Amino acid sequence: MVMAVVLARAVLVRVLVLMFMLMTVLMTVLMTVLMTVVVGMVVTVPVLMLVVMSAYTGRSFSGQTASTILTHYSISKEASSISRPARSSPLRL
């Protein structure tokens, strides 16, 4: 009787250890897959946005760099301020 109880306890311990190891491996695999999906989305979404934005040529500044756009904006602003006097200017007509 004692031998059967000791043997049953040893089998139970081995089964529990194997289940714990299997659970650990499965959780590791699941977390790896989840992290791969998250990192893939973090990389893929901005790349797709850039591709779609660069393909859309209906924009007024398509294909131009940010410095070109800022230069154009500052020149336009300066030109518009030179071409007409300010509202409080004594040169008002």
C-alpha distances in whole Angstrom, upper triangle without the diagonal:
4,5,5,6,9,10,11,12,14,15,17,18,20,21,23,24,26,27,29,30,32,33,35,36,37,39,41,42,43,45,47,48,49,51,52,54,55,57,58,60,61,63,64,65,68,69,69,71,74,74,75,77,79,79,81,85,86,86,89,87,85,85,86,85,84,87,89,88,89,92,94,93,94,97,98,97,100,102,102,103,106,107,107,108,106,106,108,110,114,114,113,116
4,5,5,6,8,10,11,12,14,15,17,18,20,21,23,24,26,27,29,30,31,33,35,36,37,39,41,42,43,45,47,47,49,51,52,53,55,57,58,59,61,62,64,66,67,68,70,72,73,74,76,78,78,80,84,85,85,88,86,84,83,85,83,82,85,88,87,87,90,92,91,92,96,96,95,98,100,100,101,104,105,106,106,104,105,106,108,112,112,112,114
4,6,5,6,8,10,11,12,14,15,16,18,20,21,22,24,26,27,28,30,31,33,34,36,37,39,40,42,43,45,46,48,49,51,52,54,55,57,58,60,61,62,65,66,66,69,71,71,72,75,76,77,78,82,84,83,86,85,82,82,83,82,81,84,86,86,86,89,91,90,91,95,95,95,97,99,99,100,103,105,105,106,103,104,106,108,111,112,111,113
4,6,5,6,8,10,10,12,14,15,16,18,20,21,22,24,26,27,28,30,31,32,34,36,37,38,40,42,43,44,46,48,49,50,52,53,55,56,58,59,61,63,64,64,67,69,69,70,73,74,75,76,80,82,81,84,83,81,80,82,80,80,82,85,84,85,88,89,88,90,93,93,93,96,98,98,98,101,103,103,104,102,103,104,106,110,110,109,112
4,5,5,6,9,10,10,12,14,15,16,18,20,21,22,24,25,27,28,30,31,32,34,36,37,38,40,42,43,44,46,47,49,50,52,53,55,57,57,59,62,63,63,65,67,68,69,71,73,73,75,79,80,80,83,81,79,79,80,78,78,81,83,82,83,86,87,86,88,91,91,91,93,96,96,96,99,101,101,102,99,100,101,104,107,108,107,109
4,5,5,6,9,10,11,12,14,15,16,18,20,21,23,24,26,27,29,30,31,33,35,36,37,39,41,42,43,45,46,48,49,51,52,54,55,56,58,60,61,62,64,66,67,68,70,72,72,74,78,79,79,82,80,78,77,79,77,76,79,82,81,81,84,86,85,87,90,90,90,92,95,94,95,98,100,100,101,98,99,101,103,106,107,106,109
4,5,5,6,9,10,11,12,14,15,17,18,20,21,22,24,26,27,28,30,32,33,34,36,37,39,40,42,43,45,46,48,49,51,52,54,55,57,59,60,60,63,65,65,66,69,70,71,73,76,78,77,80,79,77,76,77,76,75,78,80,80,80,84,85,84,86,89,89,89,92,94,94,94,97,99,99,100,98,99,100,102,106,107,106,108
4,5,5,6,9,10,10,12,14,15,16,18,20,21,22,24,26,27,28,30,31,32,34,36,37,38,40,42,43,44,46,47,49,50,52,53,55,57,58,59,61,63,63,64,67,68,69,71,74,76,75,78,77,75,74,76,74,74,77,79,78,79,82,83,82,84,87,87,87,90,92,92,93,96,97,97,98,96,97,98,100,104,104,103,106
4,5,5,6,9,10,10,12,14,15,16,18,20,21,22,24,25,27,28,30,31,33,34,36,37,39,40,42,43,45,46,48,49,51,52,53,56,57,57,59,61,62,63,65,67,68,69,73,75,74,77,75,73,73,74,72,72,75,77,76,77,80,81,80,82,85,85,85,88,90,90,90,93,95,95,96,94,95,96,98,102,102,101,104
4,5,5,6,9,10,11,12,14,15,16,18,20,21,23,24,26,27,29,30,31,33,35,36,37,39,41,42,43,45,46,48,49,50,52,55,55,56,58,60,61,62,64,66,66,68,72,74,73,76,74,72,71,73,71,71,73,76,75,76,79,80,79,81,84,84,84,87,89,89,90,93,94,95,95,93,94,96,97,101,102,101,103
4,5,5,6,9,10,10,12,14,15,16,18,20,21,22,24,26,27,28,30,31,33,34,36,37,39,40,42,43,45,46,48,49,50,53,54,54,57,59,59,60,62,64,64,66,70,72,71,74,73,70,70,71,70,69,72,75,74,74,78,79,78,80,83,83,83,86,88,88,89,92,93,94,94,92,93,95,97,100,101,100,102
4,5,5,6,9,10,10,12,14,15,16,18,20,21,22,24,26,27,28,30,31,32,34,36,37,38,40,42,43,44,46,47,49,51,52,53,55,57,57,59,61,62,63,65,68,70,69,73,71,69,68,70,68,68,71,73,72,73,76,77,76,78,81,81,81,84,86,86,86,89,91,91,92,90,91,92,94,98,98,97,100
4,5,5,6,9,10,10,12,14,15,16,18,20,21,22,24,25,27,28,30,31,33,34,36,37,39,40,42,43,45,46,48,50,51,52,54,56,56,58,60,61,62,64,67,69,68,71,70,67,67,68,66,66,69,71,70,71,74,75,74,76,79,80,79,82,84,84,85,88,89,90,90,88,89,90,92,96,97,96,98
4,5,5,6,9,10,10,12,14,15,16,18,20,21,22,24,26,27,29,30,31,33,35,36,37,39,41,42,43,44,46,49,49,50,52,54,55,56,58,60,60,62,66,68,67,70,68,66,65,67,65,65,67,70,69,70,73,74,74,75,78,79,79,81,83,83,84,87,89,89,90,88,89,90,92,96,96,96,98
4,5,5,6,9,10,10,12,14,15,16,18,20,21,22,24,26,27,28,30,31,33,34,36,37,39,40,42,43,44,47,48,48,51,53,53,54,56,58,58,60,64,66,65,68,67,64,64,65,64,64,66,69,68,69,72,73,72,74,77,77,77,80,82,82,83,86,87,88,89,86,87,89,91,95,95,94,96
4,5,5,6,9,10,10,12,14,15,16,18,20,21,22,24,26,26,28,30,31,32,34,36,37,38,40,41,43,45,46,47,49,51,52,53,55,57,57,59,63,64,64,67,65,63,62,64,62,62,64,67,66,66,70,71,70,72,75,75,75,78,80,80,80,83,85,85,86,84,85,86,88,92,92,92,94
4,5,5,6,9,10,10,12,14,15,16,18,20,21,23,24,25,27,29,30,31,33,34,36,37,39,40,42,44,45,46,48,50,50,52,54,55,56,58,62,63,63,66,64,62,61,62,60,60,63,65,65,65,68,70,69,71,74,74,74,76,79,79,79,82,84,84,85,83,84,85,87,91,91,91,93
4,5,5,6,8,10,11,12,14,15,16,18,20,21,23,24,26,27,29,30,31,33,35,36,37,38,40,43,43,44,46,48,49,50,52,54,54,56,60,62,61,64,62,60,59,61,59,59,62,64,64,64,67,69,68,70,73,73,73,76,78,78,79,82,83,84,85,83,84,85,87,91,91,90,93
4,5,5,6,9,10,10,12,14,15,16,18,20,21,22,24,26,27,28,30,31,33,34,36,37,38,41,42,42,45,47,47,48,50,52,53,54,58,60,59,62,61,58,58,59,58,58,60,63,62,63,66,67,66,68,71,71,71,74,76,76,77,80,81,82,83,80,81,83,85,89,89,88,90
4,5,5,6,9,10,10,12,14,15,16,18,20,21,22,24,26,27,28,30,31,33,34,36,37,39,40,41,43,45,46,47,49,51,52,53,57,59,58,61,59,57,57,58,56,56,58,61,60,60,64,65,64,66,69,69,69,72,74,74,75,78,79,79,80,78,79,81,83,86,87,86,88
4,5,5,6,9,10,11,12,14,15,17,18,20,21,23,24,26,27,28,30,31,33,34,36,38,39,40,42,44,44,46,48,49,50,52,56,58,57,60,58,56,55,56,55,54,57,59,59,59,63,64,63,65,68,68,68,71,73,73,74,77,78,79,80,78,79,81,82,86,86,86,88
4,5,5,6,9,10,11,12,14,15,17,18,20,21,23,24,26,27,29,30,32,32,34,37,37,38,40,42,43,44,46,48,48,50,54,56,55,58,56,54,54,55,54,53,56,58,58,59,62,63,62,64,67,67,67,70,72,72,73,76,77,78,79,77,78,80,82,86,86,85,87
4,5,5,6,9,10,10,12,14,15,16,18,20,21,22,24,25,27,28,30,31,33,35,36,37,39,41,41,42,45,46,47,49,52,54,53,56,55,53,52,54,52,52,55,57,56,57,60,61,60,62,65,65,65,68,70,70,71,74,75,76,77,75,76,77,79,83,83,82,84
4,5,5,6,9,10,10,12,14,15,16,18,20,21,22,24,26,27,28,30,31,34,35,36,38,39,40,41,43,45,46,48,51,53,52,55,53,51,51,52,50,50,52,55,54,55,58,59,58,60,63,63,63,66,68,68,69,72,73,74,75,73,74,76,77,81,81,81,83
4,5,5,6,9,10,11,12,14,15,16,18,20,21,22,24,26,27,28,30,32,33,34,36,38,38,40,42,43,44,46,50,52,51,54,52,50,49,50,49,49,51,54,53,54,57,58,58,60,62,63,63,65,68,68,69,71,73,74,75,73,74,76,77,81,81,81,83
4,5,5,6,9,10,11,12,14,15,17,18,20,21,23,24,26,26,28,31,31,32,34,36,37,38,40,42,42,44,48,49,49,52,50,48,48,49,48,48,51,53,52,53,56,57,56,59,61,61,62,64,66,66,67,70,71,72,73,72,73,74,76,80,80,79,81
4,5,5,6,8,10,10,12,14,15,16,18,20,21,22,24,25,27,29,30,31,33,35,36,37,39,40,41,43,46,48,47,50,49,47,46,48,46,46,49,51,50,51,54,55,54,56,59,59,59,62,64,64,65,68,69,70,71,69,70,71,73,77,77,76,79
4,5,5,6,9,10,10,12,14,15,16,18,20,21,22,24,26,28,29,30,32,33,34,36,38,39,40,42,45,47,46,49,47,45,45,46,44,44,47,49,48,49,52,53,53,55,57,58,58,60,63,63,64,66,68,69,70,68,69,71,72,76,76,76,78
4,5,5,6,9,10,11,12,14,15,16,18,20,21,22,24,27,27,28,30,32,32,34,36,37,38,40,43,45,45,48,46,44,43,45,43,43,46,48,47,48,51,53,52,54,57,57,57,60,62,62,63,66,67,68,69,68,69,71,72,76,76,75,77
4,5,5,6,9,10,11,12,14,15,17,18,20,21,22,25,26,26,28,31,31,32,34,36,37,38,42,44,43,46,45,42,42,43,42,42,45,47,46,47,50,51,51,53,56,56,56,58,60,60,62,64,66,66,67,66,67,69,70,74,74,73,75
4,5,5,6,8,10,10,12,14,15,16,18,19,21,23,24,25,27,29,30,31,33,35,36,37,41,43,42,45,43,41,40,42,40,40,43,45,44,45,48,49,48,50,53,53,53,56,58,58,59,62,63,64,65,63,64,66,68,72,72,71,73
4,5,5,6,9,10,10,12,14,15,16,18,20,22,22,24,26,27,28,30,32,33,34,36,39,41,41,43,42,39,38,40,38,38,41,43,43,43,47,48,47,49,52,52,53,55,57,57,58,61,62,63,65,63,64,66,68,71,71,71,73
4,6,5,6,9,10,10,12,14,15,16,18,21,21,22,24,26,26,28,30,31,32,34,37,39,39,42,40,38,37,39,38,38,41,42,42,43,46,47,46,49,51,51,52,55,56,56,58,60,62,62,64,62,64,66,67,71,71,70,72
4,5,5,6,9,10,11,12,14,15,16,19,20,21,23,25,25,26,28,30,31,33,36,38,37,40,39,36,36,38,36,36,39,41,40,41,44,45,45,47,49,49,50,52,54,54,55,58,59,60,61,60,61,63,64,68,68,67,69
4,5,5,6,8,10,10,12,14,15,17,18,20,21,23,24,26,27,29,30,32,35,37,36,39,37,35,34,36,34,34,37,39,38,39,42,43,42,44,47,47,48,50,52,52,53,56,58,58,60,58,59,61,62,66,66,65,68
4,6,5,6,9,10,11,12,14,16,16,18,20,21,22,24,26,27,28,30,33,35,35,38,36,33,33,34,33,33,36,38,37,38,41,42,42,44,47,47,47,50,52,52,53,56,57,58,59,58,60,61,63,67,66,66,68
4,6,5,6,9,10,10,12,15,15,16,18,20,20,22,24,25,26,28,31,33,33,36,34,32,31,33,32,32,35,37,36,37,40,41,41,43,46,45,46,49,50,50,52,55,56,56,58,56,58,60,61,65,65,64,66
4,5,5,6,9,10,11,13,14,15,17,19,20,21,23,25,26,27,31,32,31,34,33,31,30,32,30,30,33,35,34,35,38,39,38,40,43,43,43,46,48,48,49,52,53,54,55,54,55,57,58,62,62,61,63
4,5,5,6,8,10,12,13,14,16,17,19,20,22,23,25,26,30,32,30,33,31,29,28,30,28,28,31,33,32,33,36,37,37,39,42,42,42,45,47,47,48,51,52,53,54,53,54,56,58,61,61,60,63
4,5,5,6,8,10,11,12,14,16,16,18,20,21,22,24,27,29,29,32,30,27,27,28,27,27,31,32,32,33,36,37,37,39,41,41,42,45,46,47,48,51,52,53,54,53,55,57,58,62,61,61,62
4,5,5,6,9,10,10,12,14,15,16,18,20,21,22,26,27,27,30,28,26,26,27,26,26,30,31,30,31,35,35,35,37,40,39,40,43,44,44,46,49,50,50,52,51,52,54,55,59,59,58,60
4,6,6,7,9,11,11,13,15,16,17,19,21,22,25,27,26,29,27,25,24,26,24,24,27,29,28,29,32,33,32,34,37,37,38,40,42,42,43,46,47,48,50,48,50,52,53,57,56,56,58
4,6,6,7,9,10,11,13,15,16,17,19,21,24,26,25,27,25,23,22,24,22,22,25,27,27,28,31,32,32,34,36,36,37,40,41,42,43,46,47,48,50,48,50,52,53,57,56,56,58
4,6,5,6,9,10,10,12,14,15,16,18,22,24,23,26,24,22,21,23,22,23,26,27,27,28,31,32,32,34,37,36,37,40,42,42,43,46,47,48,50,49,50,53,54,57,57,56,58
4,5,5,6,9,10,11,12,14,15,17,20,22,21,24,22,20,20,22,21,21,25,26,25,26,30,30,29,32,35,34,35,38,39,39,41,44,44,45,47,46,47,50,51,55,54,53,55
4,5,5,6,9,10,10,12,14,15,18,20,19,22,20,18,17,19,18,18,21,23,21,23,26,27,26,29,31,31,32,35,36,36,38,40,41,42,44,43,45,47,48,52,51,50,52
4,5,5,6,9,10,11,12,14,17,20,19,22,19,17,16,18,17,18,21,22,22,24,26,27,27,30,32,32,33,36,37,37,39,41,42,44,46,45,46,49,50,53,52,52,53
4,5,5,6,8,10,10,12,16,18,17,21,19,16,16,19,19,20,23,24,23,25,28,28,28,31,33,32,33,36,37,37,40,42,42,44,46,45,47,49,50,54,53,52,53
4,5,5,6,8,10,11,14,16,15,18,16,14,15,17,17,17,21,21,20,22,25,25,24,27,29,29,30,33,34,34,36,39,39,40,42,41,43,45,46,50,49,48,50
4,6,5,6,8,10,13,15,14,16,14,12,12,14,13,14,18,18,17,20,22,22,23,25,27,27,28,31,32,32,35,37,37,39,41,40,42,45,45,49,48,47,49
4,6,5,6,9,11,14,14,17,15,12,12,15,15,17,20,20,19,22,24,24,25,28,29,29,31,33,34,34,37,39,39,41,43,43,44,47,48,51,50,49,51
4,6,5,6,10,12,12,15,15,12,12,15,16,18,21,21,19,22,25,24,24,28,29,28,30,33,33,33,36,38,38,40,42,41,43,46,47,50,49,48,49
4,5,5,8,10,9,12,11,9,10,12,13,14,18,17,16,19,21,20,21,24,25,25,26,29,30,30,32,34,34,36,38,38,39,42,43,46,45,44,45
4,6,7,10,10,12,10,7,7,10,11,13,17,16,15,18,20,19,20,24,25,24,26,29,29,30,32,34,34,36,39,38,40,43,44,47,45,45,46
4,6,9,10,13,12,9,9,13,15,17,20,19,18,21,23,22,23,26,27,26,29,31,31,32,34,36,36,38,41,41,42,45,46,49,47,47,47
4,6,7,10,11,8,10,13,15,17,20,18,17,20,22,20,21,25,25,24,26,29,29,29,32,34,34,35,38,38,39,42,43,46,45,44,45
4,5,8,8,6,8,11,14,16,19,16,15,19,20,18,19,23,23,22,25,27,27,27,30,32,31,33,36,36,38,41,41,45,43,42,42
4,6,9,7,11,13,16,17,20,17,16,19,21,18,19,22,23,21,23,26,25,25,28,30,29,31,34,34,36,39,39,42,41,39,40
4,6,5,9,10,13,14,16,14,12,15,17,15,15,19,20,18,20,23,23,22,25,27,27,28,31,31,33,36,36,40,38,37,38
4,6,9,9,12,13,15,12,10,13,14,12,12,16,16,14,17,20,19,19,22,24,23,25,28,28,30,33,33,37,35,34,35
4,6,6,8,9,11,9,7,11,12,10,11,15,15,14,17,19,19,20,22,24,24,26,29,29,31,34,34,37,35,35,36
4,6,9,10,13,11,10,14,15,13,15,18,18,18,20,23,23,23,26,28,28,30,32,33,35,38,38,41,39,39,40
4,7,10,12,10,10,14,15,14,16,19,19,19,22,24,24,25,28,29,29,31,34,34,37,39,39,43,41,41,42
4,7,8,6,7,10,11,11,13,15,16,16,19,20,21,22,25,26,26,29,31,31,34,37,36,40,38,38,39
4,5,5,6,9,10,11,13,15,16,17,19,20,21,23,25,26,27,29,31,31,34,36,36,40,38,38,40
4,5,5,6,9,10,11,12,14,15,16,18,20,21,23,24,26,28,29,29,32,34,34,37,36,36,38
4,5,5,6,9,10,10,12,14,15,16,18,20,21,22,24,26,28,28,31,32,32,36,34,35,37
4,5,5,6,9,10,11,12,14,15,16,18,20,21,22,25,27,27,30,32,32,35,33,34,35
4,5,5,6,9,10,11,12,14,15,16,18,20,21,23,25,25,28,30,30,33,32,32,34
4,5,5,6,9,10,10,12,14,15,16,18,20,22,23,23,26,28,28,31,30,30,32
4,5,5,6,8,10,11,12,14,15,16,18,20,22,22,26,27,27,30,29,29,31
4,6,5,6,9,10,10,12,14,15,16,19,21,21,24,27,26,29,28,28,29
4,6,5,6,9,10,11,12,14,15,17,19,19,22,24,24,27,26,26,28
4,5,5,6,8,10,11,12,14,16,17,17,20,22,22,25,24,24,27
4,5,5,6,9,10,11,12,15,17,17,21,23,22,25,23,23,25
4,5,5,6,9,10,11,13,15,16,19,21,20,24,22,22,23
4,5,5,6,9,10,11,13,13,16,18,18,21,20,20,22
4,5,5,6,9,10,12,12,16,18,17,20,18,19,21
4,5,5,6,9,11,13,16,18,17,20,17,18,19
4,5,5,7,9,10,13,16,15,18,16,16,17
4,6,6,7,8,11,13,12,15,14,14,16
4,6,7,9,13,14,12,15,12,14,15
4,7,10,13,15,13,15,12,13,14
4,7,9,12,10,12,10,9,11
4,6,8,6,9,7,7,10
4,6,5,9,9,8,11
4,5,9,9,7,10
4,7,9,8,11
4,5,6,10
4,5,9
4,6
4
